[in-house]
């Protein structure tokens, strides 16, 4: 969203969409609107300024997964929350 590839117009539109979404949640009595949780690939795509940086970030994530034992953590989360969509889980936040 806020990298060298995004134009000023794209940044402005994204910010306006986020504000509208937040305002709509307030208008509905404060009900929680499902928030957008970025997965690592989406985040890497947003912050990378080049394909080379994207590949570096992806490689860093793979090393982090191995170090943190991501697969075991995801299995634990899915056992506790069996109806959760694994695509929407950021295991580091739970």
MDTraj code that builds the backbone (N, CA, C; nanometers):
import mdtraj as md
import numpy as np

residues = "UNK UNK UNK UNK UNK UNK UNK UNK UNK UNK UNK UNK UNK UNK UNK UNK UNK UNK UNK UNK UNK UNK UNK UNK UNK UNK UNK UNK UNK UNK UNK UNK UNK UNK UNK UNK UNK UNK UNK UNK UNK UNK UNK UNK UNK UNK UNK UNK UNK UNK UNK UNK UNK UNK UNK UNK UNK UNK UNK UNK UNK UNK UNK UNK UNK UNK UNK UNK UNK UNK UNK UNK UNK UNK UNK UNK UNK UNK UNK UNK UNK UNK UNK UNK UNK UNK UNK UNK UNK UNK UNK UNK UNK UNK".split()
xyz = np.array([
    [0.0820, -0.1183, 0.0000],
    [0.0000, 0.0000, 0.0000],
    [0.0867, 0.1251, 0.0000],
    [0.1871, 0.1303, 0.0837],
    [0.2674, 0.2512, 0.0955],
    [0.4120, 0.2228, 0.0542],
    [0.4275, 0.1676, -0.0620],
    [0.5617, 0.1452, -0.1135],
    [0.5804, 0.2270, -0.2408],
    [0.6943, 0.2126, -0.3034],
    [0.7257, 0.2910, -0.4225],
    [0.6362, 0.2569, -0.5420],
    [0.5763, 0.1376, -0.5408],
    [0.4956, 0.0959, -0.6548],
    [0.3566, 0.1580, -0.6543],
    [0.3069, 0.1953, -0.5377],
    [0.1719, 0.2509, -0.5274],
    [0.1735, 0.3992, -0.5630],
    [0.0737, 0.4384, -0.6384],
    [0.0623, 0.5803, -0.6752],
    [-0.0072, 0.6552, -0.5615],
    [0.0019, 0.7882, -0.5660],
    [-0.0660, 0.8697, -0.4658],
    [-0.2161, 0.8435, -0.4679],
    [-0.2702, 0.8246, -0.5860],
    [-0.4131, 0.7992, -0.6012],
    [-0.4516, 0.6671, -0.5340],
    [-0.3703, 0.5629, -0.5544],
    [-0.3981, 0.4334, -0.4925],
    [-0.3904, 0.4422, -0.3401],
    [-0.2915, 0.5128, -0.2889],
    [-0.2780, 0.5305, -0.1444],
    [-0.3997, 0.6035, -0.0876],
    [-0.4396, 0.7103, -0.1550],
    [-0.5550, 0.7894, -0.1101],
    [-0.6809, 0.7037, -0.1081],
    [-0.7032, 0.6256, -0.2151],
    [-0.8223, 0.5406, -0.2226],
    [-0.8208, 0.4368, -0.1114],
    [-0.7073, 0.3768, -0.0852],
    [-0.6971, 0.2752, 0.0208],
    [-0.7297, 0.3359, 0.1577],
    [-0.6756, 0.4525, 0.1840],
    [-0.7041, 0.5192, 0.3110],
    [-0.8522, 0.5540, 0.3240],
    [-0.9114, 0.6045, 0.2166],
    [-1.0539, 0.6374, 0.2195],
    [-1.1387, 0.5125, 0.2437],
    [-1.1023, 0.4011, 0.1805],
    [-1.1756, 0.2760, 0.2005],
    [-1.1677, 0.2313, 0.3461],
    [-1.0493, 0.2424, 0.4058],
    [-1.0327, 0.2036, 0.5458],
    [-1.1155, 0.2926, 0.6376],
    [-1.1172, 0.4218, 0.6088],
    [-1.1949, 0.5152, 0.6907],
    [-1.3441, 0.4861, 0.6777],
    [-1.3907, 0.4614, 0.5545],
    [-1.5324, 0.4295, 0.5327],
    [-1.5711, 0.3018, 0.6070],
    [-1.4848, 0.2025, 0.6010],
    [-1.5119, 0.0757, 0.6667],
    [-1.5225, 0.0959, 0.8179],
    [-1.4318, 0.1737, 0.8740],
    [-1.4340, 0.2023, 1.0166],
    [-1.5585, 0.2823, 1.0537],
    [-1.5942, 0.3806, 0.9720],
    [-1.7116, 0.4640, 0.9971],
    [-1.8385, 0.3800, 0.9901],
    [-1.8448, 0.2888, 0.8939],
    [-1.9627, 0.2026, 0.8793],
    [-1.9788, 0.1144, 1.0024],
    [-1.8699, 0.0669, 1.0592],
    [-1.8784, -0.0153, 1.1801],
    [-1.9328, 0.0667, 1.2960],
    [-1.8908, 0.1922, 1.3066],
    [-1.9416, 0.2796, 1.4124],
    [-2.0897, 0.3075, 1.3945],
    [-2.1333, 0.3273, 1.2708],
    [-2.2732, 0.3558, 1.2422],
    [-2.3636, 0.2365, 1.2741],
    [-2.3082, 0.1167, 1.2652],
    [-2.3853, -0.0047, 1.2920],
    [-2.3909, -0.0377, 1.4403],
    [-2.3604, 0.0586, 1.5235],
    [-2.3664, 0.0346, 1.6667],
    [-2.2396, -0.0246, 1.7219],
    [-2.1309, -0.0056, 1.6518],
    [-2.0025, -0.0527, 1.7019],
    [-1.9787, -0.2005, 1.6823],
    [-2.0595, -0.2641, 1.6014],
    [-2.0379, -0.4053, 1.5757],
    [-1.9033, -0.4242, 1.5090],
    [-1.8391, -0.5333, 1.5454],
    [-1.7089, -0.5608, 1.4861],
    [-1.7261, -0.6022, 1.3408],
    [-1.6563, -0.5354, 1.2561],
    [-1.6496, -0.5725, 1.1163],
    [-1.5240, -0.6562, 1.1025],
    [-1.5319, -0.7667, 1.0310],
    [-1.4152, -0.8522, 1.0172],
    [-1.2994, -0.7708, 0.9625],
    [-1.1944, -0.7636, 1.0397],
    [-1.0803, -0.6841, 0.9975],
    [-0.9922, -0.7662, 0.9047],
    [-0.9242, -0.6948, 0.8233],
    [-0.8364, -0.7582, 0.7266],
    [-0.7046, -0.7913, 0.7945],
    [-0.6739, -0.9198, 0.8047],
    [-0.5479, -0.9649, 0.8619],
    [-0.4621, -1.0116, 0.7458],
    [-0.3514, -0.9455, 0.7280],
    [-0.2636, -0.9797, 0.6172],
    [-0.1805, -1.1018, 0.6516],
    [-0.1654, -1.1911, 0.5550],
    [-0.0720, -1.3005, 0.5765],
    [0.0668, -1.2515, 0.5361],
    [0.1673, -1.3331, 0.5599],
    [0.3051, -1.2893, 0.5351],
    [0.3303, -1.2546, 0.3884],
    [0.2724, -1.3313, 0.2972],
    [0.2921, -1.3024, 0.1545],
    [0.2327, -1.1674, 0.1163],
    [0.1125, -1.1397, 0.1667],
    [0.0487, -1.0117, 0.1363],
    [0.1293, -0.8960, 0.1946],
    [0.1764, -0.9137, 0.3168],
    [0.2572, -0.8096, 0.3795],
    [0.3870, -0.7879, 0.3028],
    [0.4518, -0.8961, 0.2638],
    [0.5756, -0.8837, 0.1866],
    [0.5525, -0.8102, 0.0555],
    [0.4406, -0.8402, -0.0084],
    [0.4075, -0.7747, -0.1348],
    [0.3889, -0.6241, -0.1157],
    [0.3277, -0.5868, -0.0045],
    [0.3044, -0.4448, 0.0228],
    [0.4323, -0.3674, 0.0530],
    [0.5234, -0.4295, 0.1265],
    [0.6415, -0.3541, 0.1699],
    [0.7606, -0.3659, 0.0757],
    [0.7609, -0.4677, -0.0099],
    [0.8744, -0.4869, -0.1009],
    [0.8754, -0.3800, -0.2097],
    [0.9941, -0.3261, -0.2334],
    [1.0089, -0.2259, -0.3395],
    [1.0558, -0.2882, -0.4698],
    [1.0938, -0.4148, -0.4641],
    [1.1378, -0.4843, -0.5847],
    [1.1137, -0.6339, -0.5661],
    [1.1248, -0.7070, -0.6749],
    [1.1100, -0.8523, -0.6678],
    [1.2199, -0.9117, -0.5809],
    [1.3383, -0.8541, -0.5882],
    [1.4503, -0.9021, -0.5067],
    [1.4184, -0.8889, -0.3571],
    [1.3629, -0.7753, -0.3163],
    [1.3249, -0.7564, -0.1758],
    [1.2154, -0.8540, -0.1363],
    [1.1192, -0.8753, -0.2247],
    [1.0123, -0.9704, -0.1957],
    [1.0706, -1.1089, -0.1681],
    [1.1642, -1.1511, -0.2495],
    [1.2269, -1.2818, -0.2314],
    [1.3069, -1.2880, -0.1016],
    [1.3745, -1.1797, -0.0662],
    [1.4489, -1.1738, 0.0597],
    [1.3524, -1.1860, 0.1774],
    [1.2430, -1.1099, 0.1740],
    [1.1455, -1.1143, 0.2826],
    [1.0838, -1.2535, 0.2953],
    [1.0551, -1.3157, 0.1821],
    [0.9972, -1.4500, 0.1834],
    [1.0951, -1.5498, 0.2435],
    [1.2217, -1.5384, 0.2064],
    [1.3248, -1.6263, 0.2615],
    [1.3381, -1.6047, 0.4134],
    [1.3303, -1.4805, 0.4573],
    [1.3361, -1.4500, 0.6007],
    [1.2180, -1.5133, 0.6741],
    [1.1003, -1.5090, 0.6119],
    [0.9830, -1.5707, 0.6737],
    [1.0018, -1.7214, 0.6879],
    [1.0550, -1.7853, 0.5842],
    [1.0764, -1.9299, 0.5897],
    [1.1727, -1.9664, 0.7026],
    [1.2771, -1.8872, 0.7206],
    [1.3715, -1.9115, 0.8299],
    [1.3033, -1.8916, 0.9655],
    [1.2188, -1.7908, 0.9740],
    [1.1459, -1.7647, 1.0983],
    [1.0493, -1.8786, 1.1292],
    [0.9805, -1.9307, 1.0259],
    [0.8885, -2.0425, 1.0471],
    [0.9621, -2.1616, 1.1084],
    [1.0784, -2.1926, 1.0548],
    [1.1557, -2.3059, 1.1055],
    [1.1999, -2.2810, 1.2499],
    [1.2447, -2.1605, 1.2767],
    [1.2928, -2.1261, 1.4111],
    [1.1796, -2.1278, 1.5133],
    [1.0628, -2.0797, 1.4770],
    [0.9498, -2.0692, 1.5693],
    [0.8614, -2.1935, 1.5706],
    [0.8922, -2.2901, 1.4862],
    [0.8116, -2.4116, 1.4730],
    [0.6667, -2.3767, 1.4412],
    [0.6487, -2.3054, 1.3325],
    [0.5174, -2.2559, 1.2902],
    [0.4136, -2.3670, 1.2752],
    [0.4535, -2.4793, 1.2164],
    [0.3574, -2.5868, 1.1915],
    [0.2971, -2.6396, 1.3211],
    [0.3797, -2.6579, 1.4238],
    [0.3290, -2.7063, 1.5522],
    [0.2359, -2.6030, 1.6146],
    [0.2700, -2.4759, 1.6034],
    [0.1856, -2.3697, 1.6590],
    [0.0503, -2.3640, 1.5870],
    [0.0501, -2.3795, 1.4556],
    [-0.0746, -2.3780, 1.3798],
    [-0.1626, -2.4981, 1.4177],
    [-0.1011, -2.6156, 1.4366],
    [-0.1794, -2.7330, 1.4783],
    [-0.2451, -2.7078, 1.6139],
    [-0.1701, -2.6478, 1.7050],
    [-0.2230, -2.6165, 1.8378],
    [-0.3416, -2.5191, 1.8286],
    [-0.3273, -2.4174, 1.7472],
    [-0.4345, -2.3193, 1.7298],
    [-0.5578, -2.3850, 1.6688],
    [-0.5383, -2.4676, 1.5674],
    [-0.6517, -2.5318, 1.5002],
    [-0.7224, -2.6304, 1.5934],
    [-0.6515, -2.6900, 1.6880],
    [-0.7157, -2.7772, 1.7857],
    [-0.8030, -2.6949, 1.8801],
    [-0.7551, -2.5776, 1.9177],
    [-0.8305, -2.4916, 2.0100],
    [-0.9461, -2.4206, 1.9400],
    [-0.9281, -2.3895, 1.8112],
    [-1.0288, -2.3165, 1.7343],
    [-1.0577, -2.3926, 1.6050],
    [-1.1280, -2.5052, 1.6136],
    [-1.1448, -2.5924, 1.4968],
    [-1.2203, -2.5300, 1.3801],
    [-1.3002, -2.4276, 1.4041],
    [-1.3770, -2.3668, 1.2962],
    [-1.3054, -2.2485, 1.2322],
    [-1.1871, -2.2180, 1.2799],
    [-1.1113, -2.1044, 1.2260],
    [-1.0601, -2.1373, 1.0864],
    [-1.0522, -2.0347, 1.0047],
    [-0.9972, -2.0499, 0.8704],
    [-0.8458, -2.0297, 0.8803],
    [-0.7660, -2.1319, 0.8514],
    [-0.6205, -2.1195, 0.8641],
    [-0.5613, -2.0057, 0.7804],
    [-0.6298, -1.9691, 0.6724],
    [-0.5816, -1.8600, 0.5878],
    [-0.5886, -1.7258, 0.6591],
    [-0.6775, -1.7148, 0.7587],
    [-0.6976, -1.5883, 0.8284],
    [-0.6299, -1.5833, 0.9642],
    [-0.5460, -1.6791, 0.9945],
    [-0.4817, -1.6845, 1.1251],
    [-0.3391, -1.6317, 1.1154],
    [-0.3088, -1.5387, 1.2017],
    [-0.1706, -1.4964, 1.2178],
    [-0.1249, -1.5588, 1.3493],
    [-0.0552, -1.6709, 1.3407],
    [-0.0206, -1.7491, 1.4586],
    [0.0651, -1.6719, 1.5587],
    [0.1288, -1.5665, 1.5166],
    [0.2128, -1.4886, 1.6078],
    [0.1288, -1.3963, 1.6941],
    [0.0042, -1.3679, 1.6560],
    [-0.0812, -1.2791, 1.7327],
    [-0.1683, -1.3518, 1.8327],
    [-0.1835, -1.4825, 1.8151],
    [-0.2718, -1.5590, 1.9045],
    [-0.1908, -1.6147, 2.0186],
])
top = md.Topology()
chain = top.add_chain()
for i, resn in enumerate(residues, 1):
    res = top.add_residue(resn, chain, resSeq=i)
    for name in ("N", "CA", "C"):
        top.add_atom(name, md.element.get_by_symbol(name[0]), res)
traj = md.Trajectory(xyz[None], top)
